[in-house]
Structure formats: structure tokens, C-alpha cells
Amino acid sequence: MLTKNELKVLWRKAGFRPLKRMGQNFLIDKNVKDKILRNVKIGPDDTVLEIGPGFGEMTSGLAERAKRVVAVEKDKKIAGCLKKDIKLPGNVSLIEGDFLEVDIKKLAAEKKIIVYGNLPYYATTPILERLFNNITRLKNIYLIVQREVARRIAARPGSKEIGRLSMYAQYYTDPGKAFTIFRGCFYPVPKVESVFLNLEIPGEKKITVKNEKLLFKVIKTAYGQRRKTVLNSLAKLGIEKKMLLPLMKSAGINPRSRPEEISLQEFACLTRAMAGGRKTEKYPGGGASLN
């Protein structure tokens, strides 16, 4: 792991300047690095997909424990430094490009893979969407995210932070061990604290529905107008209120509730009730969409 001064020297040599809009903040605290590695479960036969290796601050530690690390770096100058100036272990493969264009299916063709990444705020939502839509190919997900995002992911019904991201993350994973990483552990120093988060992928889903596309559409529509009652919001699905009322009753949902008061289990029950109706052909199968 490079120190703050070592990073500065390398950056001058490479003509690199970290960009705030890209969320380029690099871990420089060895104690935090060691703590992260203690909380990441990696075996000698595992493949790790690292999102944004930066200047290799975590890459070597991951590679020491894994069979293979595939590091994906979008910034051309950082990728250049990783190739020329930083000696990466022999079991590390570097992909210069956008993680959103990586073929996860191909990487996980033989065995499920582990994902680790320090996510920039601007790209957190599309990256999570990509991971969730490939969830069957993943063994576990370990991320560093802004504290605000971590709170949203782990939020429970009734809290101000709960929303679509909470529902999607909790449908696919069990948000587990988390600890705060203070601003000063990074360089440049970000404006907010970060959180290390384990999104554990259970062997079997706690909640299942046959038509996930419909579930996500219901959640997205409900949260599209948070100040309205869920009955008024879901009427935008094209179902008459007089038909929605008995469906909500069967799911144990108060029609006057706001979306943040409804649990994932209740949304799933409502989806099953709706899927039992006559108009489910409007909702084909598909993956999650957080947008």
C-alpha cells in the first residue's frame, strides 16, 4: 500500500490528478486495509473481481488469498501506473475499461466469483444493479460505499432512508458486517465517511416471487411518489383502485400507508396476489432496475 507521499510522487510522474466528480479517493491506512482483509472471506480456489483497484491498495492483499484477481480500472492513467509502476502479483489480471461492460457471466463460467470494490458515489447505483442482475454468478459481495448509501441499503420499514435501493439489496442479499472508515483514511480526503459493507448472498432467498420484474415495477411505482398513499401510487400501474383494494387486503397492506411503511415481504405478497390476476401479461420477466 502506497503512502500519501508515495502517491504524490507517482501522480507527478504519471501526470495524474484525482477527480472529485469521479470519486477518486484512495485508501492509505494500513490498519483499515488489514481490517478489511480480515472481514473478507476468500479461499485459495476463489476468483475475486475487484471494481476499481486504484493504485493497488487492496489488490495484493486480495491476491495473496485468492487463486485469481481480475481488477477492472476505468481510468487510463491509473491503469497505466498499474502496468508500469506498480508490481502486481502474477495472479492478477488487469482489465482497462468500464466495469459495467465486463462480462460477469464469462468470468463466472466455471465457479461463482467474489466481488470487492471501493465504489464512487456517482456509479454506485448502476454497479449495484449490474451485480444484482448477475447475482446467481456471485459468491459474495464486499463493498466500500458512502455512509449514506450503506444506511439506505440496510434501512428498515419506517425509516427515512428506506427506498428502492433498500428493497432490491435486501431481496438479493443479507447486508451484514459493516464498519465505518473515517475520511482521513483516504487521500484525497473525501467530504463524508465511508462504510465497509458485506452484502452476503444467501444459499436460498428468504423471499421469492415468480415474476421479479413485476415486484420491482411495483416497488418502483410505489416509491415514485413517496408522499402519496400506496393505493394512489400503485393506481399508476393501470389497475383500478377497486381491484387494488382486495389485493392489498390479501397482502396485509393498509391502502393508506406510505411506501416507506411497507416491508419487502408485504410487497412480495402483493406481487403474488397481482400475478394471480388476469393482467399479468403486462409484466414480463426480467431483472432489477434501480433507475
C-alpha positions as CSV (number, residue, x, y, z in Angstrom):
1,M,0.0,0.0,0.0
2,L,1.4,3.4,-1.0
3,T,1.6,6.2,1.5
4,K,0.2,9.7,0.8
5,N,3.7,11.0,-0.1
6,E,4.4,8.0,-2.4
7,L,1.1,8.6,-4.2
8,K,2.0,12.2,-4.8
9,V,5.3,11.2,-6.3
10,L,3.7,8.7,-8.5
11,W,1.0,11.1,-9.6
12,R,3.5,13.7,-10.6
13,K,5.4,11.2,-12.6
14,A,2.2,10.0,-14.4
15,G,0.6,13.4,-14.8
16,F,-2.3,12.2,-12.8
17,R,-4.8,14.3,-10.8
18,P,-7.6,12.8,-8.8
19,L,-11.0,14.0,-9.9
20,K,-13.7,14.7,-7.2
21,R,-16.5,14.1,-9.7
22,M,-15.2,10.6,-10.3
23,G,-15.0,9.9,-6.6
24,Q,-11.2,9.2,-6.8
25,N,-10.2,8.8,-3.1
26,F,-7.6,6.2,-2.3
27,L,-7.1,4.2,0.9
28,I,-3.9,5.0,2.7
29,D,-4.5,3.5,6.1
30,K,-2.8,0.1,6.5
31,N,-4.8,-0.7,9.7
32,V,-8.1,-0.3,7.7
33,K,-6.7,-2.4,4.9
34,D,-5.9,-5.2,7.3
35,K,-9.3,-5.0,8.9
36,I,-11.0,-5.2,5.6
37,L,-9.0,-8.3,4.7
38,R,-9.9,-9.9,8.0
39,N,-13.6,-9.5,7.1
40,V,-13.4,-10.7,3.5
41,K,-13.8,-14.4,3.2
42,I,-11.6,-15.7,0.4
43,G,-10.4,-19.2,-0.3
44,P,-7.4,-20.4,-2.3
45,D,-9.7,-21.5,-5.1
46,D,-11.7,-18.3,-5.4
47,T,-11.7,-15.7,-8.1
48,V,-12.1,-12.1,-7.0
49,L,-13.5,-9.4,-9.3
50,E,-12.1,-6.1,-8.0
51,I,-14.0,-3.0,-9.1
52,G,-11.6,0.0,-9.3
53,P,-8.3,-1.3,-7.9
54,G,-6.9,2.3,-7.7
55,F,-3.2,2.1,-7.2
56,G,-3.3,-1.5,-5.9
57,E,-4.1,-0.5,-2.3
58,M,-6.1,-3.7,-1.8
59,T,-5.2,-5.8,-4.8
60,S,-2.1,-7.5,-3.5
61,G,-3.8,-8.4,-0.2
62,L,-6.7,-10.0,-2.1
63,A,-4.3,-11.8,-4.5
64,E,-2.4,-13.4,-1.5
65,R,-5.5,-15.3,-0.5
66,A,-7.3,-15.9,-3.9
67,K,-6.5,-18.1,-6.8
68,R,-7.0,-15.2,-9.2
69,V,-7.9,-11.5,-9.0
70,V,-9.5,-9.7,-12.0
71,A,-9.1,-6.0,-11.4
72,V,-11.2,-3.6,-13.6
73,E,-9.9,0.0,-13.8
74,K,-11.7,2.6,-15.9
75,D,-9.1,5.5,-15.6
76,K,-6.4,5.1,-18.3
77,K,-3.7,6.9,-16.3
78,I,-4.3,4.7,-13.3
79,A,-4.3,1.6,-15.4
80,G,-1.0,2.8,-17.0
81,C,0.5,3.1,-13.5
82,L,-0.6,-0.4,-12.6
83,K,1.0,-1.8,-15.7
84,K,4.3,0.2,-15.5
85,D,5.0,1.4,-12.0
86,I,3.3,-0.9,-9.6
87,K,4.3,-4.6,-9.3
88,L,1.1,-6.6,-9.1
89,P,1.2,-10.3,-8.2
90,G,1.3,-12.8,-11.1
91,N,-2.3,-14.0,-10.4
92,V,-3.7,-10.5,-11.0
93,S,-5.3,-9.8,-14.4
94,L,-5.9,-6.1,-15.2
95,I,-8.9,-5.1,-17.4
96,E,-8.7,-1.5,-18.6
97,G,-12.3,-0.4,-19.1
98,D,-15.7,0.2,-17.6
99,F,-16.9,-2.4,-15.1
100,L,-20.4,-2.1,-16.5
101,E,-19.2,-3.6,-19.7
102,V,-17.4,-6.6,-18.1
103,D,-18.8,-10.0,-19.0
104,I,-19.5,-11.4,-15.5
105,K,-21.1,-14.5,-17.0
106,K,-17.8,-15.3,-18.7
107,L,-15.7,-14.7,-15.6
108,A,-18.0,-16.9,-13.5
109,A,-18.4,-19.6,-16.2
110,E,-16.9,-22.4,-14.0
111,K,-17.4,-21.1,-10.5
112,K,-19.1,-18.3,-8.7
113,I,-16.9,-15.3,-8.0
114,I,-16.4,-12.9,-5.2
115,V,-16.7,-9.1,-5.8
116,Y,-14.8,-6.4,-3.9
117,G,-14.9,-2.7,-4.7
118,N,-14.5,0.8,-3.4
119,L,-17.4,2.4,-5.3
120,P,-17.5,6.0,-6.4
121,Y,-20.8,7.6,-5.4
122,Y,-21.8,8.6,-8.9
123,A,-21.6,5.0,-10.1
124,T,-22.9,3.1,-7.1
125,T,-26.5,2.6,-8.4
126,P,-25.6,1.2,-11.8
127,I,-22.9,-1.0,-10.4
128,L,-25.3,-2.5,-7.8
129,E,-27.9,-3.0,-10.5
130,R,-25.3,-4.9,-12.6
131,L,-24.3,-7.1,-9.6
132,F,-27.9,-7.9,-8.6
133,N,-28.8,-8.9,-12.2
134,N,-25.9,-11.3,-12.1
135,I,-26.5,-12.5,-8.5
136,T,-26.6,-16.2,-9.4
137,R,-23.0,-16.0,-10.6
138,L,-21.7,-14.3,-7.4
139,K,-20.5,-15.9,-4.2
140,N,-20.3,-12.8,-2.1
141,I,-20.1,-9.0,-2.4
142,Y,-17.8,-6.7,-0.3
143,L,-18.0,-3.0,-0.9
144,I,-16.8,0.3,0.4
145,V,-19.6,2.9,-0.1
146,Q,-20.5,6.3,1.3
147,R,-22.2,6.1,4.7
148,E,-25.4,7.4,3.2
149,V,-25.6,4.6,0.7
150,A,-24.9,2.0,3.4
151,R,-27.7,3.4,5.5
152,R,-30.1,3.2,2.6
153,I,-29.1,-0.4,1.8
154,A,-29.7,-1.6,5.4
155,A,-32.8,0.6,6.1
156,R,-35.9,-0.9,7.6
157,P,-39.6,0.0,7.1
158,G,-40.5,3.2,8.8
159,S,-37.1,4.8,8.5
160,K,-36.4,7.9,6.4
161,E,-33.6,6.2,4.5
162,I,-35.6,3.3,3.1
163,G,-36.3,3.2,-0.6
164,R,-36.0,1.2,-3.8
165,L,-32.3,0.5,-3.2
166,S,-33.1,-0.9,0.3
167,M,-35.7,-3.3,-1.2
168,Y,-33.6,-4.5,-4.1
169,A,-30.5,-5.0,-1.9
170,Q,-32.4,-6.9,0.8
171,Y,-34.2,-9.0,-1.8
172,Y,-31.0,-10.4,-3.2
173,T,-28.6,-10.2,-0.2
174,D,-28.3,-10.0,3.6
175,P,-26.5,-6.8,4.4
176,G,-24.1,-8.0,7.1
177,K,-20.9,-6.9,8.8
178,A,-20.3,-3.2,8.4
179,F,-17.8,-0.7,9.9
180,T,-17.1,2.9,9.4
181,I,-14.0,4.0,7.6
182,F,-13.2,7.6,8.5
183,R,-12.5,10.3,6.0
184,G,-8.8,10.7,7.0
185,C,-8.1,7.1,5.9
186,F,-8.3,8.2,2.3
187,Y,-6.3,10.6,0.1
188,P,-7.6,13.0,-1.1
189,V,-9.8,13.3,2.0
190,P,-13.5,12.9,0.9
191,K,-16.3,15.0,2.3
192,V,-18.1,12.1,4.0
193,E,-17.4,9.0,5.9
194,S,-17.4,5.6,4.2
195,V,-18.6,2.2,5.3
196,F,-17.3,-1.3,4.6
197,L,-20.3,-3.5,3.8
198,N,-20.7,-7.2,3.4
199,L,-23.7,-8.0,1.1
200,E,-23.9,-11.7,1.9
201,I,-25.6,-13.8,-0.7
202,P,-27.8,-16.5,1.0
203,G,-27.9,-20.0,-0.3
204,E,-31.7,-19.6,-0.7
205,K,-33.6,-16.4,-0.9
206,K,-35.7,-15.5,2.1
207,I,-38.4,-14.1,-0.1
208,T,-39.2,-15.3,-3.6
209,V,-41.7,-14.3,-6.3
210,K,-42.2,-15.9,-9.7
211,N,-42.2,-12.6,-11.5
212,E,-39.4,-10.4,-10.2
213,K,-40.0,-7.9,-12.9
214,L,-43.4,-7.2,-11.5
215,L,-42.1,-7.0,-8.0
216,F,-39.5,-4.4,-9.0
217,K,-42.1,-2.5,-11.0
218,V,-44.5,-2.4,-8.0
219,I,-41.7,-1.1,-5.7
220,K,-40.5,1.5,-8.2
221,T,-44.1,2.7,-8.8
222,A,-44.8,2.9,-5.1
223,Y,-41.7,4.9,-4.3
224,G,-42.2,7.1,-7.4
225,Q,-44.5,9.3,-5.3
226,R,-43.5,8.8,-1.7
227,R,-45.9,11.4,-0.3
228,K,-48.9,9.7,-1.7
229,T,-50.6,6.7,-0.2
230,V,-49.5,3.4,-1.7
231,L,-53.1,3.0,-3.2
232,N,-52.8,6.2,-5.1
233,S,-49.3,5.5,-6.2
234,L,-49.9,1.9,-7.5
235,A,-53.0,3.0,-9.4
236,K,-50.5,4.3,-11.9
237,L,-49.8,0.6,-12.8
238,G,-53.1,0.8,-14.7
239,I,-55.1,-1.2,-12.2
240,E,-58.4,0.3,-11.0
241,K,-58.4,1.1,-7.3
242,K,-61.4,-1.1,-6.7
243,M,-59.3,-4.0,-7.9
244,L,-56.2,-3.0,-6.0
245,L,-58.0,-2.8,-2.6
246,P,-58.7,-6.5,-2.2
247,L,-55.2,-7.3,-3.4
248,M,-53.7,-5.1,-0.8
249,K,-56.0,-6.5,1.9
250,S,-54.8,-10.1,1.0
251,A,-51.2,-8.9,1.4
252,G,-51.9,-7.3,4.7
253,I,-51.2,-3.7,3.4
254,N,-53.1,-0.7,4.6
255,P,-54.1,1.2,1.4
256,R,-53.5,4.5,3.3
257,S,-49.9,3.5,4.1
258,R,-46.9,5.3,2.6
259,P,-44.4,3.2,0.7
260,E,-41.7,3.5,3.4
261,E,-44.1,1.8,5.8
262,I,-44.4,-1.4,3.7
263,S,-42.0,-4.3,4.2
264,L,-40.3,-6.2,1.4
265,Q,-42.4,-9.3,2.5
266,E,-45.6,-7.3,2.0
267,F,-44.5,-6.0,-1.4
268,A,-43.8,-9.6,-2.3
269,C,-47.2,-10.8,-1.1
270,L,-48.9,-8.0,-3.1
271,T,-46.9,-9.1,-6.2
272,R,-48.1,-12.7,-5.8
273,A,-51.7,-11.5,-5.5
274,M,-51.3,-9.3,-8.6
275,A,-49.7,-12.1,-10.5
276,G,-52.7,-14.3,-9.8
277,G,-54.9,-11.8,-11.7
278,R,-55.8,-11.6,-15.3
279,K,-53.5,-8.9,-16.5
280,T,-50.1,-10.2,-15.6
281,E,-49.1,-10.5,-19.3
282,K,-48.3,-6.8,-19.0
283,Y,-45.3,-7.6,-16.8
284,P,-42.8,-9.9,-18.5
285,G,-39.9,-11.4,-16.6
286,G,-36.6,-9.6,-16.2
287,G,-34.0,-8.3,-13.8
288,A,-33.8,-5.4,-11.3
289,S,-33.7,-1.8,-12.4
290,L,-32.8,0.8,-9.8
291,N,-33.4,3.7,-12.2
